[in-house]
């Protein structure tokens, strides 16, 4: 990299560091509209709008986690293209005014032939679209999309800049175990080879993932931490405690073993056997593409037990928090930042979660909730019992959780921070040219 490029990158890093920072608690956010986030983004070619292409595995995930950022980018002057596996949400994405490109892949089961086919399709798409920025969302798009980037653009000076969003490395990479230490180098090598370092920025969601990637020899100055995907605090508003004798605990997620669904059930069984008036709501779909998914048949049979109810997919999760007084997520692997916990906190619900990366960002022990060790059903049950029996503590933690969301997790804040990365990336690209 020339001296000019180094100076340009240092300047971009300073600008991103200035924009990507938590708001002080006393800073009011008067306007949540996307147009109030940042001034329009200058196009590399003044005759057209800059083009932003999202590569996301599933269309539902884009709608759930990336839609606010895409809307903000559109308001800031970007043309937005979404490349994903199109299933039930393609029309919704088009109705937003975004272009949709279908990618024939799955989150697992593609094997080498399927992965090669997907890489080839993505490379053709990149050459056809000629975006200015490519935003890879999650590990599979990061790795396969990075290889496709190399095939599509090689050493071209006009190659688009890449923003790699790591949505959670899992405990397998951020943990201090021997297995994690052995796994990190191969992951780091894959990430380094996927896209040249002077064409990419990496976004992580929690400090543990930041530290894990920094150990893989990825330039720490190109790793940016943006905590989660954000929620709309005008949509998810504080809800009153149900105030009924039987306290309802809710777990909102895909029905996966690694989300701790079976541990939550075991804890509720234990409490009910001891005479505690508690019940468990499970809200979320099964996920056949995930090896850890529970089956619908098993969940239906579990729902036949007193005190356990599986709702299946829920269109409006506020209905769940209207019924439930406590949120629980006993995940057993590292999260990015679980959106379900941010939504629960926005609705003023105290949280019991496991002490793992991602959950720690939302659960401040003794303030917004309680953290317990993974796989420890006894401590999980004790934490739930303590909250179930203390309405005043639930209310206090709920207020603190809501304040935390307004301060750090409002979607306007996340969108503004992400747009700051886009702007820095475009400025750096212009400097390289």
Secondary structure, DSSP 8 states (H G I E B T S, - for coil): --HHHHHHHHHHHHHHHHHSS---TT-------GGGTS-----SSTTS--EEEEEEEEHHHIIIIIHHHHHHHHHTT-EEEEEEE-SSSHHHHHHTT-EEEE----SSS-HHHHHHHHHHHHHHHHHHH--SEEEEESHHHHHHHHHHHHHHHTT-TT--EEEEE-----HHHHS-SHHHHHHHHHHHHHHHHHS-GGGEEEEESSHHHHHHHHTTT--GGGEEE--S--B-TTTS--------SSEEEEEES--BGGGTHHHHHHHHHHHHHTT--EEEEEES---TTSTTB--HHHHHHHHTSTTEEEEES-S-THHHHHH-SEEEE--SS--S--HHHHHHHHTT-EEEEESSTTHHHH--BTTTEEEE-TT-HHHHHHHHHHHHT-HHHHHHHHHHHHHHIIIIIBHHHHHHHHHHHHHHHHHHHHHH-
